[in-house]
């Protein structure tokens, strides 16, 4: 399952040096973190609306957009999706309440 995330991360990394005139991702990088974060917020809102409407295909579509833009944000910060997957693996089997209580403020 993570193969697609790794391939996509590689592509997003390569777009850091692409021409913003021909690459949407390069354009996002060029506009900076605030623009990337704004796009994540927009996609999150669209995902929420899709879920409220209960249309499964639209939920999948909007979630893909949200995840994509989160991957752009990770790449912009020098992070890879594998790091997020490692964190999820670390949390697997832990009580969510216990994990939250163990976090440092």
MMTF fields as JSON, N, C-alpha, C and O atoms, coordinates in Angstrom:
{
  "mmtfVersion": "1.0.0",
  "mmtfProducer": "UNKNOWN",
  "numBonds": 419,
  "numAtoms": 420,
  "numGroups": 105,
  "numChains": 1,
  "numModels": 1,
  "chainsPerModel": [1],
  "groupsPerChain": [105],
  "chainIdList": ["A"],
  "bondAtomList": [4, 2, 8, 6, 12, 10, 16, 14, 20, 18, 24, 22, 28, 26, 32, 30, 36, 34, 40, 38, 44, 42, 48, 46, 52, 50, 56, 54, 60, 58, 64, 62, 68, 66, 72, 70, 76, 74, 80, 78, 84, 82, 88, 86, 92, 90, 96, 94, 100, 98, 104, 102, 108, 106, 112, 110, 116, 114, 120, 118, 124, 122, 128, 126, 132, 130, 136, 134, 140, 138, 144, 142, 148, 146, 152, 150, 156, 154, 160, 158, 164, 162, 168, 166, 172, 170, 176, 174, 180, 178, 184, 182, 188, 186, 192, 190, 196, 194, 200, 198, 204, 202, 208, 206, 212, 210, 216, 214, 220, 218, 224, 222, 228, 226, 232, 230, 236, 234, 240, 238, 244, 242, 248, 246, 252, 250, 256, 254, 260, 258, 264, 262, 268, 266, 272, 270, 276, 274, 280, 278, 284, 282, 288, 286, 292, 290, 296, 294, 300, 298, 304, 302, 308, 306, 312, 310, 316, 314, 320, 318, 324, 322, 328, 326, 332, 330, 336, 334, 340, 338, 344, 342, 348, 346, 352, 350, 356, 354, 360, 358, 364, 362, 368, 366, 372, 370, 376, 374, 380, 378, 384, 382, 388, 386, 392, 390, 396, 394, 400, 398, 404, 402, 408, 406, 412, 410, 416, 414],
  "bondOrderList": [1, 1, 1, 1, 1, 1, 1, 1, 1, 1, 1, 1, 1, 1, 1, 1, 1, 1, 1, 1, 1, 1, 1, 1, 1, 1, 1, 1, 1, 1, 1, 1, 1, 1, 1, 1, 1, 1, 1, 1, 1, 1, 1, 1, 1, 1, 1, 1, 1, 1, 1, 1, 1, 1, 1, 1, 1, 1, 1, 1, 1, 1, 1, 1, 1, 1, 1, 1, 1, 1, 1, 1, 1, 1, 1, 1, 1, 1, 1, 1, 1, 1, 1, 1, 1, 1, 1, 1, 1, 1, 1, 1, 1, 1, 1, 1, 1, 1, 1, 1, 1, 1, 1, 1],
  "groupList": [{"groupName": "UNK", "atomNameList": ["N", "CA", "C", "O"], "elementList": ["N", "C", "C", "O"], "formalChargeList": [0, 0, 0, 0], "bondAtomList": [1, 0, 2, 1, 3, 2], "bondOrderList": [1, 1, 2], "singleLetterCode": "X", "chemCompType": "L-PEPTIDE LINKING"}],
  "groupTypeList": [0, 0, 0, 0, 0, 0, 0, 0, 0, 0, 0, 0, 0, 0, 0, 0, 0, 0, 0, 0, 0, 0, 0, 0, 0, 0, 0, 0, 0, 0, 0, 0, 0, 0, 0, 0, 0, 0, 0, 0, 0, 0, 0, 0, 0, 0, 0, 0, 0, 0, 0, 0, 0, 0, 0, 0, 0, 0, 0, 0, 0, 0, 0, 0, 0, 0, 0, 0, 0, 0, 0, 0, 0, 0, 0, 0, 0, 0, 0, 0, 0, 0, 0, 0, 0, 0, 0, 0, 0, 0, 0, 0, 0, 0, 0, 0, 0, 0, 0, 0, 0, 0, 0, 0, 0],
  "groupIdList": [1, 2, 3, 4, 5, 6, 7, 8, 9, 10, 11, 12, 13, 14, 15, 16, 17, 18, 19, 20, 21, 22, 23, 24, 25, 26, 27, 28, 29, 30, 31, 32, 33, 34, 35, 36, 37, 38, 39, 40, 41, 42, 43, 44, 45, 46, 47, 48, 49, 50, 51, 52, 53, 54, 55, 56, 57, 58, 59, 60, 61, 62, 63, 64, 65, 66, 67, 68, 69, 70, 71, 72, 73, 74, 75, 76, 77, 78, 79, 80, 81, 82, 83, 84, 85, 86, 87, 88, 89, 90, 91, 92, 93, 94, 95, 96, 97, 98, 99, 100, 101, 102, 103, 104, 105],
  "secStructList": [7, 2, 2, 2, 2, 2, 2, 2, 2, 2, 2, 2, 2, 2, 4, 4, 4, 1, 7, 6, 6, 6, 7, 2, 2, 2, 2, 2, 2, 2, 2, 7, 2, 2, 2, 2, 2, 2, 2, 2, 2, 2, 2, 2, 2, 2, 2, 2, 2, 2, 2, 2, 2, 6, 7, 2, 2, 2, 2, 2, 2, 2, 2, 2, 2, 2, 2, 2, 2, 2, 2, 2, 2, 2, 2, 2, 6, 6, 7, 7, 2, 2, 2, 2, 2, 2, 2, 2, 2, 2, 2, 6, 6, 1, 7, 2, 2, 2, 2, 2, 2, 2, 1, 7, 7],
  "xCoordList": [0.827, 0.0, 0.872, 0.523, 1.985, 2.79, 3.643, 4.278, 3.671, 4.445, 3.985, 4.811, 2.679, 2.171, 2.566, 2.877, 2.555, 2.949, 4.423, 4.793, 5.253, 6.676, 6.933, 7.725, 6.27, 6.436, 5.949, 6.59, 4.821, 4.284, 5.224, 5.438, 5.782, 6.733, 7.947, 8.444, 8.429, 9.553, 9.195, 9.994, 7.995, 7.545, 7.434, 7.866, 6.856, 6.708, 8.068, 8.245, 9.018, 10.38, 10.981, 11.618, 10.777, 11.337, 10.695, 11.314, 9.482, 8.784, 9.335, 9.017, 10.158, 10.763, 11.641, 11.871, 12.124, 13.014, 12.338, 12.997, 11.034, 10.294, 9.89, 9.96, 9.476, 9.016, 7.595, 6.695, 7.378, 6.032, 5.004, 3.803, 5.46, 4.536, 3.957, 2.903, 4.654, 4.189, 3.876, 3.489, 4.038, 3.805, 3.002, 3.429, 1.83, 0.975, 1.718, 1.664, 2.41, 3.124, 4.268, 4.468, 5.01, 6.079, 5.505, 6.119, 4.339, 3.668, 3.323, 3.515, 2.808, 2.507, 3.776, 3.782, 4.846, 6.111, 6.553, 7.001, 6.421, 6.842, 6.054, 6.585, 4.79, 3.94, 4.168, 3.791, 4.791, 5.179, 4.229, 3.155, 4.676, 3.975, 2.555, 1.644, 2.351, 1.003, -0.003, -1.129, 0.388, -0.505, -0.776, -1.908, 0.254, 0.072, -0.876, -1.772, -0.688, -1.548, -2.986, -3.929, -3.155, -4.495, -5.183, -6.371, -4.442, -5.011, -5.412, -6.447, -4.617, -4.991, -6.298, -7.17, -6.435, -7.67, -8.879, -9.946, -8.708, -9.805, -10.188, -11.368, -9.18, -9.452, -10.073, -10.919, -9.66, -10.258, -11.741, -12.576, -12.06, -13.462, -14.275, -15.409, -13.711, -14.415, -14.614, -15.63, -13.646, -13.77, -14.882, -15.651, -14.968, -16.024, -17.391, -18.302, -17.542, -18.824, -19.182, -20.335, -18.211, -18.47, -18.936, -19.861, -18.302, -18.696, -20.104, -20.9, -20.406, -21.747, -22.802, -23.916, -22.455, -23.396, -23.504, -24.454, -22.534, -22.589, -22.371, -22.722, -21.801, -21.536, -20.136, -19.135, -20.075, -18.803, -17.755, -16.602, -18.11, -17.115, -16.581, -15.39, -17.426, -16.98, -16.087, -15.129, -16.391, -15.541, -14.144, -13.144, -14.079, -12.779, -12.031, -10.84, -12.706, -12.094, -11.525, -10.378, -12.336, -11.901, -10.799, -9.89, -10.869, -9.822, -8.505, -7.445, -8.562, -7.349, -6.739, -5.521, -7.574, -7.076, -6.431, -5.362, -7.084, -6.557, -5.213, -4.25, -5.155, -3.892, -2.797, -1.66, -3.131, -2.15, -1.539, -0.318, -2.382, -1.876, -1.118, -0.201, -1.487, -0.697, 0.682, 1.674, 0.753, 2.05, 2.9, 4.116, 2.278, 3.01, 3.586, 4.737, 2.772, 3.23, 4.399, 5.395, 4.282, 5.377, 6.658, 7.719, 6.555, 7.73, 8.32, 9.54, 7.467, 7.956, 8.733, 9.563, 8.456, 9.124, 10.273, 10.851, 10.593, 11.684, 11.333, 12.215, 10.047, 9.567, 9.011, 8.675, 8.917, 8.393, 7.213, 7.113, 6.314, 5.149, 5.533, 4.789, 6.684, 7.115, 7.283, 7.086, 7.644, 7.783, 6.429, 6.333, 5.405, 4.056, 3.588, 2.992, 3.864, 3.484, 4.208, 3.624, 5.472, 6.208, 5.551, 5.46, 5.103, 4.433, 3.114, 2.778, 2.372, 1.129, 1.415, 0.683, 2.48, 2.856, 3.239, 2.911, 3.932, 4.312, 3.08, 3.082, 2.035, 0.814, -0.11, -1.016, 0.12, -0.762, -0.818, 0.207, -2.025, -2.225, -2.22, -2.494, -1.91, -1.945, -3.345, -4.044, -3.731, -4.976, -4.817, -3.825, -5.781, -5.734, -5.716, -5.068, -6.419, -6.431, -5.072, -4.593, -4.449, -3.127, -2.081, -1.213, -2.153, -1.194, -1.305, -0.294, -2.516, -2.725, -2.22, -1.625, -2.457, -2.011, -0.494, 0.067, 0.175, 1.633, 2.339, 3.549, 1.585, 2.19, 2.661, 2.04, 3.78, 4.293, 3.591, 3.341, 3.278, 2.627, 3.593, 3.217],
  "yCoordList": [-1.197, 0.0, 1.262, 2.243, 1.255, 2.467, 2.695, 3.742, 1.73, 1.926, 3.163, 3.941, 3.353, 4.523, 5.804, 6.81, 5.774, 6.963, 7.282, 8.446, 6.261, 6.467, 7.006, 7.933, 6.432, 6.914, 8.356, 9.184, 8.641, 9.993, 10.969, 12.08, 10.566, 11.42, 11.714, 12.84, 10.702, 10.912, 11.926, 12.801, 11.8, 12.736, 14.146, 15.111, 14.264, 15.583, 16.214, 17.421, 15.398, 15.899, 16.424, 17.478, 15.69, 16.115, 17.403, 18.147, 17.671, 18.88, 20.144, 21.253, 19.984, 21.155, 21.926, 23.123, 21.236, 21.862, 22.044, 22.374, 21.829, 21.938, 23.389, 24.242, 23.634, 24.954, 25.176, 24.409, 26.197, 26.471, 26.731, 26.601, 27.09, 27.322, 26.016, 26.009, 24.911, 23.632, 22.603, 21.477, 22.972, 22.027, 22.686, 23.674, 22.117, 22.618, 22.562, 23.509, 21.453, 21.284, 22.29, 22.879, 22.496, 23.496, 24.88, 25.681, 25.149, 26.43, 26.558, 27.617, 25.464, 25.494, 25.758, 26.611, 25.031, 25.249, 26.704, 27.319, 27.24, 28.611, 29.642, 30.687, 29.348, 30.28, 30.183, 31.077, 29.085, 28.984, 28.178, 27.751, 27.991, 27.132, 27.603, 26.781, 28.905, 29.395, 28.97, 28.598, 29.022, 28.61, 27.112, 26.675, 26.327, 24.881, 24.568, 23.736, 25.224, 24.988, 25.432, 24.772, 26.532, 26.987, 25.938, 25.664, 25.357, 24.327, 23.099, 22.492, 22.721, 21.602, 21.915, 21.053, 23.129, 23.529, 23.451, 22.987, 23.908, 23.838, 22.389, 22.043, 21.558, 20.15, 19.431, 18.554, 19.797, 19.204, 19.563, 18.715, 20.822, 21.247, 20.503, 20.101, 20.32, 19.594, 18.127, 17.525, 17.558, 16.176, 16.059, 15.098, 17.018, 17.026, 17.108, 16.368, 17.987, 18.13, 16.836, 16.406, 16.219, 14.964, 13.889, 13.133, 13.823, 12.831, 13.118, 12.197, 14.38, 14.747, 14.374, 13.99, 14.485, 14.143, 12.639, 12.163, 11.894, 10.443, 9.811, 8.649, 10.552, 10.011, 9.397, 10.114, 8.071, 7.385, 7.757, 7.985, 7.827, 8.168, 9.578, 9.819, 10.5, 11.87, 11.918, 12.691, 11.106, 11.031, 10.556, 11.133, 9.514, 8.992, 10.054, 10.267, 10.718, 11.738, 12.883, 13.292, 13.387, 14.518, 14.105, 14.891, 12.891, 12.412, 12.278, 12.589, 11.821, 11.743, 13.132, 13.289, 14.138, 15.511, 15.972, 16.583, 15.676, 16.071, 15.404, 16.064, 14.101, 13.385, 13.91, 14.093, 14.156, 14.674, 15.969, 16.127, 16.885, 18.172, 18.049, 18.828, 17.088, 16.812, 16.286, 16.625, 15.468, 14.981, 16.121, 16.127, 17.085, 18.265, 19.023, 19.459, 19.177, 19.869, 19.125, 19.741, 17.794, 17.007, 17.224, 17.471, 17.13, 17.308, 18.705, 18.869, 19.698, 21.071, 21.236, 22.136, 20.358, 20.406, 19.401, 19.214, 18.76, 17.795, 16.468, 15.74, 16.149, 14.903, 13.98, 14.412, 12.7, 11.689, 10.983, 10.923, 10.446, 9.755, 8.548, 8.168, 7.95, 6.811, 7.198, 6.369, 8.441, 8.895, 8.932, 8.613, 9.315, 9.318, 7.877, 7.554, 7.016, 5.61, 4.96, 4.144, 5.318, 4.79, 5.23, 4.451, 6.467, 6.956, 6.221, 5.867, 5.995, 5.233, 3.813, 3.271, 3.212, 1.862, 1.862, 0.928, 2.911, 3.017, 3.053, 2.492, 3.718, 3.865, 2.656, 2.516, 1.787, 0.637, -0.197, -0.536, -0.51, -1.334, -0.558, -1.119, 0.729, 1.557, 2.116, 2.412, 2.252, 2.941, 4.399, 5.039, 4.92, 6.315, 7.232, 8.278, 6.856, 7.67, 7.636, 8.664, 6.47, 6.349, 7.09, 7.756, 6.982, 7.672, 9.177, 9.875, 9.668, 11.106, 11.581, 12.653, 10.785, 11.155, 11.163, 11.891, 10.365, 10.262, 11.4, 11.577, 12.162, 13.259, 14.359, 14.642, 14.96, 16.084, 17.343, 17.516, 18.208, 19.481, 20.435, 21.552],
  "zCoordList": [0.0, 0.0, 0.0, -0.656, 0.714, 0.785, -0.458, -0.582, -1.383, -2.616, -3.368, -3.845, -3.478, -4.192, -3.461, -4.098, -2.136, -1.381, -1.609, -1.76, -1.634, -1.868, -3.274, -3.451, -4.265, -5.649, -5.778, -6.424, -5.162, -5.22, -4.515, -5.0, -3.386, -2.676, -3.546, -3.563, -4.272, -5.185, -6.267, -6.599, -6.81, -7.847, -7.278, -7.909, -6.091, -5.477, -5.201, -5.365, -4.786, -4.553, -5.85, -5.864, -6.937, -8.231, -8.731, -9.492, -8.322, -8.759, -8.107, -8.537, -7.072, -6.431, -7.416, -7.247, -8.437, -9.412, -10.77, -11.755, -10.819, -12.081, -12.335, -11.449, -13.547, -13.963, -13.446, -13.788, -12.638, -12.123, -13.223, -12.989, -14.399, -15.504, -16.036, -16.671, -15.773, -16.302, -15.221, -15.537, -13.949, -12.858, -11.742, -11.146, -11.475, -10.389, -9.053, -8.269, -8.798, -7.534, -7.429, -6.366, -8.493, -8.48, -8.19, -7.486, -8.733, -8.474, -6.989, -6.392, -6.393, -4.956, -4.147, -3.26, -4.451, -3.744, -3.876, -2.908, -5.072, -5.323, -4.537, -4.164, -4.286, -3.531, -2.029, -1.272, -1.607, -0.203, 0.664, 0.241, 1.895, 2.85, 3.136, 3.234, 3.27, 3.582, 2.519, 2.848, 1.257, 0.174, 0.234, 0.023, 0.521, 0.647, 1.793, 1.649, 2.924, 4.094, 3.835, 4.272, 3.136, 2.772, 1.906, 2.08, 0.98, 0.105, 0.915, 0.635, 1.91, 2.785, 3.507, 3.616, 3.995, 4.665, 3.746, 4.149, 2.509, 1.534, 1.247, 1.19, 1.068, 0.761, 1.963, 1.79, 3.165, 4.371, 4.45, 4.763, 4.165, 4.191, 3.132, 3.392, 1.952, 0.892, 1.265, 0.917, 1.969, 2.43, 3.463, 3.444, 4.351, 5.364, 4.705, 5.076, 3.745, 3.044, 2.323, 2.355, 1.68, 0.979, 1.954, 1.656, 3.109, 4.113, 4.636, 4.822, 4.869, 5.335, 4.304, 4.661, 3.034, 1.963, 1.749, 1.127, 2.263, 2.212, 0.849, 0.643, -0.079, -1.409, -1.411, -1.415, -1.407, -1.224, -2.254, -1.888, -3.521, -4.539, -4.329, -4.527, -3.937, -3.677, -2.437, -2.394, -1.44, -0.24, -0.636, -0.208, -1.446, -1.899, -2.692, -2.466, -3.609, -4.457, -3.61, -3.794, -2.689, -1.87, -0.895, -0.626, -0.367, 0.528, -0.229, 0.314, -1.473, -2.293, -2.483, -2.397, -2.741, -2.86, -1.548, -1.556, -0.436, 0.874, 1.139, 1.529, 0.927, 1.153, 0.242, 0.676, -1.021, -1.974, -1.46, -1.453, -1.034, -0.582, 0.739, 0.999, 1.569, 2.779, 2.396, 3.041, 1.362, 0.881, 0.337, 0.526, -0.334, -0.812, 0.387, 0.361, 1.437, 2.646, 3.279, 3.659, 3.396, 3.963, 3.162, 3.734, 1.844, 0.993, 1.158, 1.17, 1.283, 1.442, 2.742, 2.869, 3.708, 5.008, 5.116, 6.186, 3.99, 3.986, 4.625, 5.078, 4.663, 5.266, 4.202, 3.099, 4.545, 3.63, 4.266, 5.492, 3.447, 4.0, 4.859, 5.762, 4.582, 5.385, 6.852, 7.741, 7.103, 8.478, 9.185, 10.37, 8.466, 9.027, 9.236, 10.262, 8.252, 8.384, 9.565, 10.279, 9.769, 10.921, 12.234, 13.183, 12.276, 13.488, 13.715, 14.845, 12.635, 12.773, 13.249, 14.077, 12.724, 13.152, 14.633, 15.365, 15.066, 16.468, 17.368, 18.463, 16.895, 17.688, 17.624, 18.446, 16.65, 16.457, 17.733, 18.323, 18.132, 19.316, 20.617, 21.678, 20.545, 21.747, 21.939, 20.97, 23.146, 23.443, 23.033, 23.382, 22.3, 21.917, 23.118, 23.091, 24.17, 25.379, 26.061, 26.539, 26.109, 26.736, 25.92, 26.485, 24.596, 23.741, 23.912, 23.986, 23.974, 24.12, 25.487, 25.593, 26.522, 27.868, 27.972, 28.791, 27.155, 27.203, 26.454, 26.591, 25.67, 24.911, 25.864, 26.888, 25.483, 26.268, 25.801, 24.608, 26.723, 26.375, 25.753, 25.399]
}
